[in-house]
Amino acid sequence: MKLKDRIAIVTGGGKGIGAEICVRLASEGAKIVIAEMDIENGEKISKKIQGNNGEAIVVETNVAEEDSANNMADVAIKKFGKIDILVNNAGIRHINNILDHTKQQWDDMISVNLTGPYLCCKSVIPHMIKNGKGKIINFGSIASFMGRPDRVAYVAAKSGILGLTRALAVDLTGKNINVNTICPGLISTPFNQKFAEDPTHGKAWGKETIVGRWGLPSDISGAAVFLSSDDADFINGSEIKIDGGWLAAKTRKGEISN
Ligand SMILES: NC(=O)c1ccc[n+]([C@@H]2O[C@H](COP(=O)([O-])OP(=O)(O)OC[C@H]3O[C@@H](n4cnc5c(N)ncnc54)[C@H](O)[C@@H]3O)[C@@H](O)[C@H]2O)c1
């Protein structure tokens, strides 16, 4: 077991990628704090982990609120006495062209996707410093690297995450805390369900990757285990793209020799 008795907070751990990360970290021996707005889903994942002889609790959390982020860390410390791992997975997305993109949508996406990770890091880092070690994993996207249509705030927030990750890693020099970003591509979760299941485009979009399919939450969770473990002690201020090669290659019909 790579993470025996490590304490891991996973934001948005009630469904999709976050839920799979909770289960996978627990299977490696970590005790899990599921920090969720959606308590019902959080409880389902907590029960699943307990059913596999793991340990998990749910803390009702809105990562965009400073008091709520602080409470998340307080509850984790009260229950488990330390925090080893923070996975800043919670995220939201509104899709709207700039002409219709409201200030409220902008504020919501920046608050949850960028300010949220900052607040959760702020609440957890003093405990990691006391602990003498820590691993923080932020969540970017393929949208961290390129413009995507009708997603100005999402792209801005997910690009900002790469800067936050690097700046935090530098600020934590000498503290033995690694800060890295996972950048998923097309992953079939509730977040993307309507695209993955789109009868006209769904399959074709999967085929745009080099691997030739949509990703699954289980394609992401292995990297979360790795970045949480001692195997990743020399990886800091960095990012890993998990997109089936989508960002690495753009081929066009007619340009391939065979
Ligand atoms: N699914 C993809 O294809 C994809 C691609 C690139 C990046 N991502 C990123 O991966 C992360 C997870 O995505 P997903 O597809 O699993 O999403 P999802 O919508 O399936 O799950 C997100 C979870 O976060 C929770 N959440 C939302 N706002 C919250 C808040 N303010 N505080 C606490 N919890 C909150 C939700 O309740 C939900 O359980 C997100 O950061 C997303 O931007 C996903």
The ligand as an SDF file (V2000), in Angstrom:
LIG
                    3D

 44 48  0  0  0  0  0  0  0  0999 V2000
  -14.7220   15.5250  -16.8960 N   0  0  0  0  0  0  0  0  0  0  0  0
  -13.8530   16.0860  -17.7050 C   0  0  0  0  0  0  0  0  0  0  0  0
  -13.8210   15.7910  -18.9080 O   0  0  0  0  0  0  0  0  0  0  0  0
  -12.8600   17.0960  -17.2030 C   0  0  0  0  0  0  0  0  0  0  0  0
  -11.9420   17.5990  -18.1260 C   0  0  0  0  0  0  0  0  0  0  0  0
  -11.0010   18.5320  -17.6950 C   0  0  0  0  0  0  0  0  0  0  0  0
  -10.9950   18.9360  -16.3730 C   0  0  0  0  0  0  0  0  0  0  0  0
  -11.8940   18.4370  -15.5010 N   0  0  0  0  0  0  0  0  0  0  0  0
  -11.8260   18.8910  -14.1090 C   0  0  0  0  0  0  0  0  0  0  0  0
  -11.8080   17.7770  -13.2430 O   0  0  0  0  0  0  0  0  0  0  0  0
  -12.4880   18.1100  -12.0210 C   0  0  0  0  0  0  0  0  0  0  0  0
  -13.5740   17.0960  -11.7350 C   0  0  0  0  0  0  0  0  0  0  0  0
  -14.4650   17.0660  -12.8230 O   0  0  0  0  0  0  0  0  0  0  0  0
  -15.6680   16.0050  -12.9340 P   0  0  0  0  0  0  0  0  0  0  0  0
  -15.8620   15.7690  -14.3720 O   0  0  0  0  0  0  0  0  0  0  0  0
  -15.4590   14.8630  -12.0280 O   0  0  0  0  0  0  0  0  0  0  0  0
  -16.8770   16.9200  -12.3940 O   0  0  0  0  0  0  0  0  0  0  0  0
  -18.3220   16.4840  -11.7850 P   0  0  0  0  0  0  0  0  0  0  0  0
  -19.2570   17.6010  -12.1230 O   0  0  0  0  0  0  0  0  0  0  0  0
  -18.6840   15.1160  -12.2390 O   0  0  0  0  0  0  0  0  0  0  0  0
  -18.0460   16.4680  -10.2140 O   0  0  0  0  0  0  0  0  0  0  0  0
  -17.6650   17.6560   -9.5590 C   0  0  0  0  0  0  0  0  0  0  0  0
  -17.9630   17.5300   -8.0780 C   0  0  0  0  0  0  0  0  0  0  0  0
  -17.5460   18.7610   -7.4480 O   0  0  0  0  0  0  0  0  0  0  0  0
  -18.5660   19.1570   -6.5200 C   0  0  0  0  0  0  0  0  0  0  0  0
  -18.5240   20.6290   -6.3680 N   0  0  0  0  0  0  0  0  0  0  0  0
  -18.8710   21.5590   -7.2920 C   0  0  0  0  0  0  0  0  0  0  0  0
  -18.7290   22.7860   -6.7700 N   0  0  0  0  0  0  0  0  0  0  0  0
  -18.2720   22.6390   -5.5040 C   0  0  0  0  0  0  0  0  0  0  0  0
  -17.9260   23.5380   -4.4720 C   0  0  0  0  0  0  0  0  0  0  0  0
  -18.0580   24.8780   -4.6390 N   0  0  0  0  0  0  0  0  0  0  0  0
  -17.4660   23.0450   -3.3110 N   0  0  0  0  0  0  0  0  0  0  0  0
  -17.3580   21.7060   -3.1190 C   0  0  0  0  0  0  0  0  0  0  0  0
  -17.6940   20.7970   -4.0510 N   0  0  0  0  0  0  0  0  0  0  0  0
  -18.1360   21.2640   -5.2360 C   0  0  0  0  0  0  0  0  0  0  0  0
  -19.8750   18.6950   -7.1450 C   0  0  0  0  0  0  0  0  0  0  0  0
  -20.8910   18.5660   -6.1510 O   0  0  0  0  0  0  0  0  0  0  0  0
  -19.4680   17.3560   -7.7680 C   0  0  0  0  0  0  0  0  0  0  0  0
  -19.6460   16.3000   -6.8740 O   0  0  0  0  0  0  0  0  0  0  0  0
  -13.0080   19.5400  -12.2060 C   0  0  0  0  0  0  0  0  0  0  0  0
  -12.0890   20.4510  -11.6300 O   0  0  0  0  0  0  0  0  0  0  0  0
  -13.0400   19.7070  -13.7160 C   0  0  0  0  0  0  0  0  0  0  0  0
  -12.9310   21.0490  -14.1100 O   0  0  0  0  0  0  0  0  0  0  0  0
  -12.8390   17.5220  -15.8900 C   0  0  0  0  0  0  0  0  0  0  0  0
  1  2  1  0
  2  3  2  0
  2  4  1  0
  4  5  1  0
  4 44  2  0
  5  6  2  0
  6  7  1  0
  7  8  2  0
  8  9  1  0
  8 44  1  0
  9 10  1  0
  9 42  1  0
 10 11  1  0
 11 12  1  0
 11 40  1  0
 12 13  1  0
 13 14  1  0
 14 15  2  0
 14 16  1  0
 14 17  1  0
 17 18  1  0
 18 19  2  0
 18 20  1  0
 18 21  1  0
 21 22  1  0
 22 23  1  0
 23 24  1  0
 23 38  1  0
 24 25  1  0
 25 26  1  0
 25 36  1  0
 26 27  1  0
 26 35  1  0
 27 28  2  0
 28 29  1  0
 29 30  1  0
 29 35  2  0
 30 31  1  0
 30 32  2  0
 32 33  1  0
 33 34  2  0
 34 35  1  0
 36 37  1  0
 36 38  1  0
 38 39  1  0
 40 41  1  0
 40 42  1  0
 42 43  1  0
M  CHG  2   8   1  16  -1
M  END
$$$$
